[in-house]
Amino acid sequence: FLSVLSKYENQITIFADYLEEFPDTDELVWILGKQHLLKTEKSKLLSDISARLWFTYRRKFSPIGGTGPSSDAGWGCMLRCGQMMLAQALICRHLGRDWNWEKQKEQPKEYQRILQCFLDRKDCCYSIHQMAQMGVGEGKSIGEWFGPNTVAQVLKKLALFDEWNSLAVYVSMDNTVVIEDIKKMCCILPSSADTVGESLPSALNASNQSRGTFACCPAWKPLLLIVPLRLGINQINPVYVDAFKECFKMPQSLGALGGKPNNAYYFIGFLGDELIFLDPHTTQTFVDTEENGTVDDQTFHCLQAPQRMNILNLDPSVALGFFCKEEKDFDSWCSLVQKEILKENLRMFELVQKHPSHWPPFVPPAKPEVTTTGA
């Protein structure tokens, strides 16, 4: 017991005030697909929350684009939330959802490598520099505030330049997730099929035409699935509350991007009708790689109280995130959505098997020939 106590000691001092805040209840807290019993598992809950990578405003990094801002305070909060959601996907990809971070403990090399992807330098693939500059193509000037959909589009483009993680990023359109398109995007056929674009649909459809489903993929590219939604006009419509909460219970959950007007938060779970979120609105100094190639990661984990807000105060513009490392994870996500989301009268989003015929044809995103991101 003492060893357990000393393990959490540094956290208990920090979390003491916060433990008071959490109501004494038998309710379950859900954090990114995992449940914790508040009464008996507080320290486990707290270490689960503090293990998430936490990105905040930074100052004193090299100016974006050479002459732009050297801090993102005041405008970068949604970009930071997008980084947090993506970082969680990478942690699930390389270390698994159950991986836990401990202060001053040596971490696996994959962890260091994930962290490197997000440092505030123009040569890091998901840096604030890359995101802000990629946003220009989405009609956002550098230093302008992003919404959840813009951040999703930017991550989708940046992922094309990221060989190491080789993620397939799918951002749904018109509140509709299309199973056929995702399978097309994530299926890696043996390299003999070099003209993947040509051979893919026919190769996969040949044997399945009758059933209208896909055969199992030979290999699956890990999927980051982002569903941008508008859950009401000026505030969230209460009919969506249960379905929204249901998403945090799914094992594939990466939480949600959203917040209040011009104040973005990364929502990671809920307790009752309160959402639990990580808040990027703290300005810290830029941290670079040290001599030995590692990053001092103290400032990348939130060790104080995660914040909570009533779900009805949420701005209706949100983006849900899910990660499916393997095809079976995606298939089980589809059945969960059918069971929990599509049963509602007013559905939060749609899940369809086939690409809608009135949409333009689906073209899996490909890496642009010209690199415009300054990487």
RODO-2510 file (C-alpha; in nm, 4 decimals, decimal comma):
residues 375
     n   res          X          Y          Z
     1     f     0,0000     0,0000     0,0000
     2     l     0,2805     0,2421     0,0856
     3     s     0,4369     0,2019    -0,2543
     4     v     0,1004     0,2776    -0,4120
     5     l     0,0664     0,5788    -0,1872
     6     s     0,4087     0,7170    -0,2716
     7     k     0,3360     0,6599    -0,6376
     8     y     0,0381     0,8942    -0,6172
     9     e     0,1793     1,1226    -0,3494
    10     n     0,2946     1,3923    -0,5852
    11     q    -0,0438     1,3809    -0,7517
    12     i    -0,2449     1,3735    -0,4305
    13     t    -0,1012     1,7038    -0,3135
    14     i    -0,1890     1,8672    -0,6437
    15     f    -0,5276     1,7026    -0,6667
    16     a    -0,6348     1,7537    -0,3054
    17     d    -0,8425     2,0676    -0,3668
    18     y    -0,9895     1,9060    -0,6725
    19     l    -1,1005     1,5887    -0,4969
    20     e    -1,3205     1,8063    -0,2804
    21     e    -1,4821     1,9488    -0,5916
    22     f    -1,5907     1,6164    -0,7370
    23     p    -1,9298     1,5389    -0,5822
    24     d    -1,9470     1,2338    -0,3602
    25     t    -2,1562     1,0081    -0,5743
    26     d    -2,1943     0,6499    -0,6864
    27     e    -2,2015     0,7636    -1,0462
    28     l    -1,9521     0,6463    -1,3014
    29     v    -1,7111     0,8881    -1,4641
    30     w    -1,6375     0,8092    -1,8281
    31     i    -1,3032     0,9154    -1,9760
    32     l    -1,2367     0,8308    -2,3416
    33     g    -1,4098     0,4930    -2,3376
    34     k    -1,3027     0,3913    -1,9864
    35     q    -1,5191     0,4008    -1,6778
    36     h    -1,4050     0,4923    -1,3269
    37     l    -1,6082     0,4632    -1,0111
    38     l    -1,5720     0,8009    -0,8440
    39     k    -1,6038     0,6677    -0,4881
    40     t    -1,3308     0,4056    -0,4981
    41     e    -1,1104     0,4884    -0,7962
    42     k    -1,0297     0,8573    -0,7641
    43     s    -0,6540     0,8223    -0,7896
    44     k    -0,6875     0,5969    -1,0938
    45     l    -0,9227     0,8474    -1,2520
    46     l    -0,6837     1,1338    -1,1856
    47     s    -0,3808     0,9578    -1,3247
    48     d    -0,5861     0,8602    -1,6321
    49     i    -0,6692     1,2261    -1,6921
    50     s    -0,3173     1,3533    -1,6298
    51     a    -0,1724     1,0962    -1,8710
    52     r    -0,3415     1,2679    -2,1679
    53     l    -0,1103     1,4964    -2,3627
    54     w    -0,2095     1,8544    -2,2786
    55     f    -0,1308     2,1303    -2,5262
    56     t    -0,1705     2,4945    -2,4390
    57     y    -0,0876     2,8356    -2,5768
    58     r     0,2898     2,8877    -2,5989
    59     r     0,5076     3,1925    -2,6394
    60     k     0,8605     3,2592    -2,7714
    61     f     0,8580     3,0015    -3,0508
    62     s     1,0091     3,0966    -3,3880
    63     p     0,7721     3,3258    -3,5811
    64     i     0,5184     3,1375    -3,7940
    65     g     0,6036     3,1754    -4,1627
    66     g     0,9193     3,3661    -4,0668
    67     t     0,7468     3,6956    -3,9922
    68     g     0,4219     3,5903    -3,8251
    69     p     0,3281     3,5565    -3,4578
    70     s     0,5673     3,3904    -3,2113
    71     s     0,2838     3,3076    -2,9693
    72     d    -0,0610     3,1620    -3,0291
    73     a    -0,2175     3,3133    -2,7143
    74     g    -0,5660     3,4390    -2,7936
    75     w    -0,6145     3,2558    -3,1226
    76     g    -0,4664     2,9036    -3,1124
    77     c    -0,7001     2,7298    -2,8658
    78     m    -0,8881     2,5196    -3,1232
    79     l    -0,5598     2,4263    -3,2924
    80     r    -0,4283     2,3068    -2,9537
    81     c    -0,7470     2,1050    -2,8965
    82     g    -0,7034     1,9444    -3,2388
    83     q    -0,3452     1,8573    -3,1423
    84     m    -0,4712     1,6953    -2,8199
    85     m    -0,7262     1,4814    -3,0025
    86     l    -0,4685     1,3700    -3,2585
    87     a    -0,2080     1,3014    -2,9880
    88     q    -0,4587     1,0768    -2,8132
    89     a    -0,5053     0,8853    -3,1406
    90     l    -0,1269     0,8414    -3,1701
    91     i    -0,1001     0,7224    -2,8106
    92     c    -0,3712     0,4623    -2,8790
    93     r    -0,1919     0,3640    -3,1974
    94     h     0,1545     0,3133    -3,0469
    95     l     0,1084     0,2650    -2,6724
    96     g    -0,2556     0,1609    -2,6313
    97     r    -0,5430     0,3226    -2,4434
    98     d    -0,4274     0,1753    -2,1101
    99     w    -0,0819     0,3324    -2,1200
   100     n    -0,0217     0,5617    -1,8254
   101     w     0,2207     0,8461    -1,7760
   102     e     0,4171     0,8994    -1,4571
   103     k     0,6172     1,2063    -1,3715
   104     q     0,9958     1,1608    -1,4072
   105     k     0,9553     0,8028    -1,5195
   106     e     1,1359     0,6999    -1,8345
   107     q     0,8824     0,6673    -2,1141
   108     p     0,8847     0,4369    -2,4183
   109     k     1,0632     0,5829    -2,7197
   110     e     0,7342     0,5971    -2,9115
   111     y     0,6065     0,8423    -2,6493
   112     q     0,9004     1,0759    -2,7090
   113     r     0,8489     1,0458    -3,0807
   114     i     0,4781     1,1315    -3,0512
   115     l     0,5644     1,4379    -2,8451
   116     q     0,8162     1,5481    -3,1098
   117     c     0,5380     1,5609    -3,3700
   118     f     0,3729     1,8491    -3,1814
   119     l     0,6613     2,0741    -3,0767
   120     d     0,6253     2,4388    -3,1810
   121     r     0,8726     2,4223    -3,4673
   122     k     0,8079     2,4488    -3,8352
   123     d     0,9700     2,1112    -3,9065
   124     c     0,7401     1,9144    -3,6715
   125     c     0,4518     1,7627    -3,8650
   126     y     0,1654     1,8726    -3,6358
   127     s     0,3184     2,1902    -3,4943
   128     i     0,1219     2,5114    -3,4508
   129     h     0,3300     2,6389    -3,7472
   130     q     0,2131     2,3624    -3,9785
   131     m    -0,1473     2,3875    -3,8639
   132     a    -0,1682     2,7646    -3,8998
   133     q    -0,0092     2,7555    -4,2448
   134     m    -0,2244     2,4673    -4,3636
   135     g    -0,5243     2,6702    -4,2438
   136     v    -0,4482     2,9330    -4,5061
   137     g    -0,5696     2,6866    -4,7701
   138     e    -0,8933     2,6572    -4,5702
   139     g    -0,9461     3,0331    -4,5905
   140     k    -0,8036     3,1175    -4,2469
   141     s    -0,5284     3,3735    -4,2222
   142     i    -0,2493     3,3056    -3,9714
   143     g    -0,3635     3,4176    -3,6274
   144     e    -0,7306     3,3737    -3,7108
   145     w    -0,9534     3,1566    -3,4915
   146     f    -1,0449     2,8093    -3,6236
   147     g    -1,3721     2,6228    -3,5759
   148     p    -1,3882     2,2450    -3,5172
   149     n    -1,4448     2,1642    -3,8851
   150     t    -1,1450     2,3711    -4,0033
   151     v    -0,9185     2,1984    -3,7547
   152     a    -1,0413     1,8593    -3,8790
   153     q    -0,9697     1,9532    -4,2428
   154     v    -0,6200     2,0744    -4,1502
   155     l    -0,5355     1,7528    -3,9626
   156     k    -0,6602     1,5499    -4,2572
   157     k    -0,4164     1,7311    -4,4889
   158     l    -0,1187     1,7262    -4,2527
   159     a    -0,1597     1,3519    -4,1937
   160     l    -0,0765     1,2940    -4,5616
   161     f     0,2804     1,4127    -4,4929
   162     d     0,3246     1,1927    -4,1859
   163     e     0,4913     0,8687    -4,2967
   164     w     0,5614     0,7351    -3,9492
   165     n     0,2036     0,7185    -3,8212
   166     s     0,0464     0,6595    -4,1634
   167     l    -0,3046     0,7443    -4,0475
   168     a    -0,6116     0,7564    -4,2657
   169     v    -0,8071     1,0647    -4,1595
   170     y    -1,1744     1,0710    -4,2529
   171     v    -1,3814     1,3834    -4,1877
   172     s    -1,7525     1,3240    -4,2359
   173     m    -1,9614     1,5523    -4,4567
   174     d    -2,3212     1,6614    -4,4015
   175     n    -2,3455     1,4682    -4,0715
   176     t    -2,3008     1,1425    -4,2627
   177     v    -2,0364     0,8726    -4,2160
   178     v    -2,0061     0,6465    -4,5210
   179     i    -1,8799     0,2956    -4,4434
   180     e    -1,7886     0,2206    -4,8064
   181     d    -1,5659     0,5314    -4,8323
   182     i    -1,3845     0,4565    -4,5079
   183     k    -1,3134     0,0992    -4,6123
   184     k    -1,1830     0,2267    -4,9456
   185     m    -0,9538     0,4674    -4,7666
   186     c    -0,8214     0,2281    -4,5026
   187     c    -0,7743    -0,0863    -4,7108
   188     i    -0,4156    -0,1335    -4,8142
   189     l    -0,4026    -0,3937    -5,0882
   190     p    -0,0886    -0,6021    -5,1429
   191     s     0,1665    -0,3971    -5,3356
   192     s     0,0969    -0,5890    -5,6589
   193     a    -0,2080    -0,3644    -5,6907
   194     d    -0,0106    -0,0496    -5,7541
   195     t    -0,2944     0,1260    -5,9246
   196     v    -0,4871     0,1120    -5,6019
   197     g    -0,7342     0,3761    -5,7124
   198     e    -0,8233     0,1700    -6,0170
   199     s    -0,8278    -0,1775    -5,8758
   200     l    -0,9642    -0,1151    -5,5309
   201     p    -1,3389    -0,0906    -5,5752
   202     s    -1,3566    -0,3732    -5,8266
   203     a    -1,1222    -0,5974    -5,6327
   204     l    -1,3183    -0,5468    -5,3154
   205     n    -1,6591    -0,5497    -5,4737
   206     a    -1,6277    -0,8486    -5,7017
   207     s    -1,7132    -1,1105    -5,4455
   208     n    -1,9403    -0,8859    -5,2446
   209     q    -2,1598    -0,7251    -5,5023
   210     s    -2,4558    -0,9275    -5,3905
   211     r    -2,4209    -0,8505    -5,0207
   212     g    -2,3284    -0,4868    -5,0678
   213     t    -2,0517    -0,5144    -4,8092
   214     f    -1,6762    -0,5238    -4,8244
   215     a    -1,4531    -0,8205    -4,7877
   216     c    -1,2041    -0,8069    -4,5055
   217     c    -0,9053    -0,5884    -4,5884
   218     p    -0,5677    -0,7511    -4,6387
   219     a    -0,4184    -0,4654    -4,4344
   220     w    -0,5831    -0,1743    -4,2558
   221     k    -0,4492     0,1772    -4,2215
   222     p    -0,5271     0,3060    -3,8688
   223     l    -0,8288     0,5357    -3,8907
   224     l    -0,8825     0,8750    -3,7298
   225     l    -1,2522     0,9460    -3,7790
   226     i    -1,3753     1,3003    -3,7153
   227     v    -1,7456     1,3869    -3,7232
   228     p    -1,8131     1,7642    -3,7251
   229     l    -2,1673     1,8367    -3,6064
   230     r    -2,4035     2,1210    -3,5352
   231     l    -2,6217     2,0108    -3,2444
   232     g    -2,8666     2,3002    -3,2344
   233     i    -2,8963     2,6604    -3,3466
   234     n    -2,7705     2,8874    -3,0714
   235     q    -2,7285     2,6320    -2,7989
   236     i    -2,7148     2,2555    -2,7840
   237     n    -3,0557     2,0940    -2,8298
   238     p    -3,1238     1,8759    -2,5208
   239     v    -3,2440     1,5871    -2,7417
   240     y    -2,8785     1,5243    -2,8370
   241     v    -2,7414     1,5066    -2,4830
   242     d    -2,7709     1,1304    -2,4307
   243     a    -2,6256     1,0381    -2,7684
   244     f    -2,3399     1,2865    -2,7175
   245     k    -2,2559     1,1303    -2,3800
   246     e    -2,2807     0,7827    -2,5342
   247     c    -1,9867     0,8677    -2,7635
   248     f    -1,7517     0,9063    -2,4649
   249     k    -1,8368     0,5497    -2,3584
   250     m    -1,7242     0,3938    -2,6856
   251     p    -1,3833     0,2249    -2,6600
   252     q    -1,2872     0,4054    -2,9837
   253     s    -1,3580     0,7491    -2,8309
   254     l    -1,1140     1,0361    -2,8755
   255     g    -1,3524     1,2797    -2,7097
   256     a    -1,4781     1,5963    -2,8749
   257     l    -1,3624     1,9395    -2,9853
   258     g    -1,5896     2,2282    -2,8969
   259     g    -1,6477     2,4817    -2,6250
   260     k    -1,8078     2,8201    -2,6016
   261     p    -1,7944     3,0896    -2,8712
   262     n    -1,4228     3,1583    -2,9404
   263     n    -1,3180     2,9438    -2,6430
   264     a    -1,2172     2,5939    -2,7470
   265     y    -1,1854     2,2983    -2,5110
   266     y    -1,0920     1,9335    -2,5544
   267     f    -1,3704     1,7259    -2,3975
   268     i    -1,2514     1,3891    -2,2695
   269     g    -1,5428     1,2568    -2,0676
   270     f    -1,8392     1,3236    -1,8442
   271     l    -1,9871     1,2813    -1,4977
   272     g    -2,3645     1,3078    -1,4865
   273     d    -2,4543     1,6109    -1,6970
   274     e    -2,1130     1,7698    -1,6670
   275     l    -1,8489     1,7371    -1,9352
   276     i    -1,4851     1,6997    -1,8273
   277     f    -1,2365     1,8874    -2,0420
   278     l    -0,8747     1,9901    -2,0845
   279     d    -0,8343     2,3645    -2,1228
   280     p    -0,5635     2,5068    -2,3536
   281     h    -0,6010     2,8645    -2,2200
   282     t    -0,2753     2,8823    -2,0253
   283     t     0,0310     3,0382    -2,1854
   284     q     0,3535     2,8449    -2,1308
   285     t     0,6993     2,9036    -2,2712
   286     f     0,8073     2,7127    -2,5817
   287     v     0,9893     2,3871    -2,5007
   288     d     1,2421     2,2427    -2,7440
   289     t     1,4222     1,9091    -2,7683
   290     e     1,7144     1,8734    -2,5277
   291     e     2,0726     1,7793    -2,6149
   292     n     2,0022     1,4088    -2,5683
   293     g     1,7075     1,4214    -2,8099
   294     t     1,4328     1,3933    -2,5487
   295     v     1,1741     1,6524    -2,4515
   296     d     1,1152     1,7699    -2,0962
   297     d     0,7495     1,6766    -2,0813
   298     q     0,6403     1,8276    -1,7460
   299     t     0,4442     2,1049    -1,9143
   300     f     0,2645     1,8654    -2,1504
   301     h     0,0515     1,7020    -1,8786
   302     c    -0,2193     1,8814    -1,6868
   303     l    -0,1654     1,8139    -1,3178
   304     q    -0,4305     2,0403    -1,1795
   305     a    -0,8041     1,9955    -1,1694
   306     p    -0,9530     1,9135    -1,5057
   307     q    -1,2404     2,1496    -1,5567
   308     r    -1,6080     2,0673    -1,5834
   309     m    -1,9035     2,2401    -1,7433
   310     n    -2,2704     2,1642    -1,7809
   311     i    -2,3343     1,9956    -2,1128
   312     l    -2,6155     2,2410    -2,1933
   313     n    -2,3664     2,5320    -2,1932
   314     l    -2,1832     2,3751    -2,4861
   315     d    -2,1684     2,5684    -2,8121
   316     p    -2,3660     2,3567    -3,0656
   317     s    -2,0702     2,3383    -3,3052
   318     v    -1,8603     2,0333    -3,2122
   319     a    -1,6460     1,7618    -3,3679
   320     l    -1,6424     1,4063    -3,2336
   321     g    -1,3267     1,1981    -3,2688
   322     f    -1,2812     0,8204    -3,2864
   323     f    -0,9785     0,5989    -3,3462
   324     c    -0,9963     0,2538    -3,5073
   325     k    -0,6580     0,0861    -3,5081
   326     e    -0,7847    -0,2236    -3,6837
   327     e    -1,0738    -0,3044    -3,9105
   328     k    -1,2516    -0,4926    -3,6323
   329     d    -1,2439    -0,1739    -3,4196
   330     f    -1,4223     0,0104    -3,6980
   331     d    -1,6763    -0,2678    -3,7463
   332     s    -1,7557    -0,2711    -3,3763
   333     w    -1,7827     0,1100    -3,3761
   334     c    -2,0407     0,0801    -3,6557
   335     s    -2,2512    -0,1602    -3,4507
   336     l    -2,2291     0,0642    -3,1435
   337     v    -2,3451     0,3609    -3,3510
   338     q    -2,6324     0,1580    -3,4882
   339     k    -2,7319     0,0529    -3,1389
   340     e    -2,6846     0,3817    -2,9513
   341     i    -2,6959     0,6743    -3,1954
   342     l    -2,9305     0,5663    -3,4732
   343     k    -3,2071     0,4574    -3,2350
   344     e    -3,2872     0,8219    -3,1495
   345     n    -3,5730     0,9983    -3,3269
   346     l    -3,3566     1,2988    -3,3954
   347     r    -3,0258     1,1423    -3,4905
   348     m    -2,7021     1,3129    -3,4029
   349     f    -2,5455     1,1862    -3,7276
   350     e    -2,6087     0,9224    -3,9951
   351     l    -2,4116     0,6084    -4,0727
   352     v    -2,4705     0,4655    -4,4211
   353     q    -2,3272     0,1686    -4,6058
   354     k    -2,3063     0,3179    -4,9552
   355     h    -2,1725     0,6447    -5,0906
   356     p    -2,4789     0,8686    -5,1539
   357     s    -2,5432     0,8843    -5,5297
   358     h    -2,6077     1,2600    -5,5329
   359     w    -2,2646     1,3332    -5,3773
   360     p    -1,9533     1,3888    -5,5887
   361     p    -1,7530     1,0632    -5,6133
   362     f    -1,5296     0,9791    -5,3162
   363     v    -1,1596     1,0273    -5,3848
   364     p    -0,9265     0,9165    -5,1034
   365     p    -0,7039     1,2155    -5,0208
   366     a    -0,3567     1,1936    -5,1733
   367     k    -0,0420     1,3794    -5,0845
   368     p    -0,0165     1,6979    -5,2954
   369     e     0,2773     1,7052    -5,5371
   370     v     0,3920     2,0431    -5,4139
   371     t     0,4709     2,0800    -5,0463
   372     t     0,3205     2,4092    -4,9420
   373     t     0,3484     2,3589    -4,5681
   374     g     0,7048     2,4804    -4,5308
   375     a     0,8058     2,1447    -4,3862
***
